[in-house]
Structure formats: structure tokens, C-alpha cells
Amino acid sequence: MKALRWLAVFGIGVALVALAGGASASTKNFGTNHIACNDGTVYWSPTNVWPPNHKMVTVNIAYVDNDNDGDSTSITVGMITDNQAASDGSGELQGSGQPTAQQGLDWAGTGNTGSGSDPGTPAITTAQVRAERSGTDQGGRVYTIQVMCTDTGGTDQNDSSELAGQTSTVDLTVVVPHDQGKNN
């Protein structure tokens, strides 16, 4: 069973850490990142996926709005793309593993949503990406996960630009590198 744990970081905000039950020592899904969205912050983990074993990896995503203005918050996963789609529309680049028809999509979670409140409860959701990249593309695979952050309800009395019902969109990235730097 996977659990989520929140830790204080630098005395401000929070970071999301996934405790992956049953993960083997050879699995190196790691990294946490954050980006401003609306008047809060979106955190996600992992940012790097290894090995490229064709398995789906869960990306934990959280939106924290902490201006203490009483908002109800939500986060929704939008479009998910990767940089290794073949330009001819035939699927993924050569060297990316099994054909898409056999293994299914390389991502999941579009439309997933979570809700929270300000202050106190982050809006949490997930997406999934396939641990896969083209062996012929030295840059590795970069997934882009679009998320929408929404505040409804309160407005910050100290921020005249904030509107109730405000939505912002940001892009999160998760990388499956070509290699681990040993084969350059």
C-alpha cells in the first residue's frame, strides 16, 4: 500500500514524499519539485524515473494554498504528453519498447482531481507515466503533465488582484533519462 507523508521544507510550504511499498532496491524513482500556481504551490514526486522497465509509475501531485483566506481548493490533471511521440502519427519513436497497441497508453490520469482547503488541507491527486524511453534518443523521455489549480470561496484581503474562483494552469515534468550517465 502506498502512503503519503508531508514534511516541512525550509520552514515554508510542504513537500510530498511517496512511500512506495514493495519498491525494489533497483527502482530509482526520485525527486520532488514545485512550481507556483494561483496563489499557492504545486508539488510533485517523482521527477525522475528509473529503470525504463515499461511499468507504470504513479506521480503524486499536491496543490497547497496557504494565504489563509478560507479558499476551497482543487487540482485537476489535464493533458499529458511526452517528447518522444513519432511525428508521423505512428506511435512512439523506434526503440521505445512494445507497440502502443500491445501495452496501452504511456500515461494515465487525465481528469483526475483532488480537493482541499486553505488553510490546512492540500488538494492531492495522481497521474501515471510509463517508465520507458527510446534507446535511440540520447535526451531521454520527458513527460509533461498539465495541471489546473483552482481557488473558490475566499479572497485574500492583502491581495487585491485575487479573485474568487481563480484558475491557473502549470506544466509539471517527469523525466525517464536515456541512461544513468555512464554511457555518454
ZIQUIDA-V646246 format. One record per backbone hydrogen bond with DSSP energy under -1.0 kcal/mol. NH is the residue of the N-H (numbers start at 1). CO is the residue of the C=O. E is the energy in kcal/mol with one decimal. If there is no record, write none. Layout:
{{NH & CO & E} {NH & CO & E}}
This chain:
{{3 & 19 & -1.1} {5 & 17 & -1.5} {7 & 15 & -1.3} {12 & 9 & -2.2} {15 & 7 & -1.6} {17 & 5 & -1.5} {19 & 3 & -2.0} {21 & 19 & -1.1} {23 & 20 & -1.6} {27 & 24 & -1.5} {28 & 50 & -2.8} {30 & 48 & -1.9} {33 & 44 & -2.1} {35 & 42 & -2.0} {37 & 40 & -2.0} {40 & 37 & -2.5} {41 & 64 & -2.5} {42 & 35 & -3.0} {43 & 62 & -2.7} {44 & 33 & -2.1} {45 & 60 & -1.9} {47 & 30 & -1.8} {48 & 30 & -2.3} {49 & 175 & -2.5} {53 & 51 & -2.0} {54 & 131 & -2.9} {57 & 129 & -3.1} {59 & 127 & -3.4} {60 & 45 & -2.9} {61 & 125 & -2.8} {62 & 43 & -2.6} {63 & 123 & -2.8} {64 & 41 & -3.1} {72 & 152 & -3.2} {73 & 116 & -2.1} {74 & 150 & -1.9} {75 & 114 & -2.3} {76 & 148 & -2.0} {77 & 112 & -2.9} {78 & 146 & -3.8} {81 & 144 & -2.2} {83 & 142 & -1.2} {86 & 91 & -3.5} {89 & 86 & -1.5} {93 & 84 & -2.0} {96 & 93 & -1.1} {102 & 99 & -1.5} {103 & 99 & -1.6} {104 & 100 & -2.7} {108 & 128 & -2.1} {111 & 77 & -3.1} {112 & 109 & -2.9} {114 & 75 & -2.1} {116 & 73 & -2.4} {117 & 121 & -2.2} {118 & 71 & -2.7} {121 & 117 & -1.7} {123 & 63 & -2.4} {125 & 61 & -2.7} {127 & 59 & -1.7} {128 & 108 & -2.9} {129 & 57 & -2.1} {130 & 106 & -2.4} {131 & 55 & -3.1} {132 & 130 & -2.0} {135 & 95 & -1.4} {140 & 137 & -1.8} {141 & 176 & -2.8} {143 & 174 & -3.2} {144 & 81 & -2.6} {145 & 172 & -2.9} {146 & 79 & -2.6} {147 & 170 & -2.7} {148 & 76 & -2.5} {149 & 168 & -2.8} {150 & 74 & -2.6} {151 & 166 & -2.5} {152 & 72 & -2.9} {159 & 156 & -1.7} {162 & 159 & -1.5} {166 & 163 & -1.1} {168 & 149 & -2.3} {170 & 147 & -2.4} {172 & 145 & -2.8} {174 & 143 & -1.9} {175 & 47 & -2.7} {176 & 141 & -3.0}}
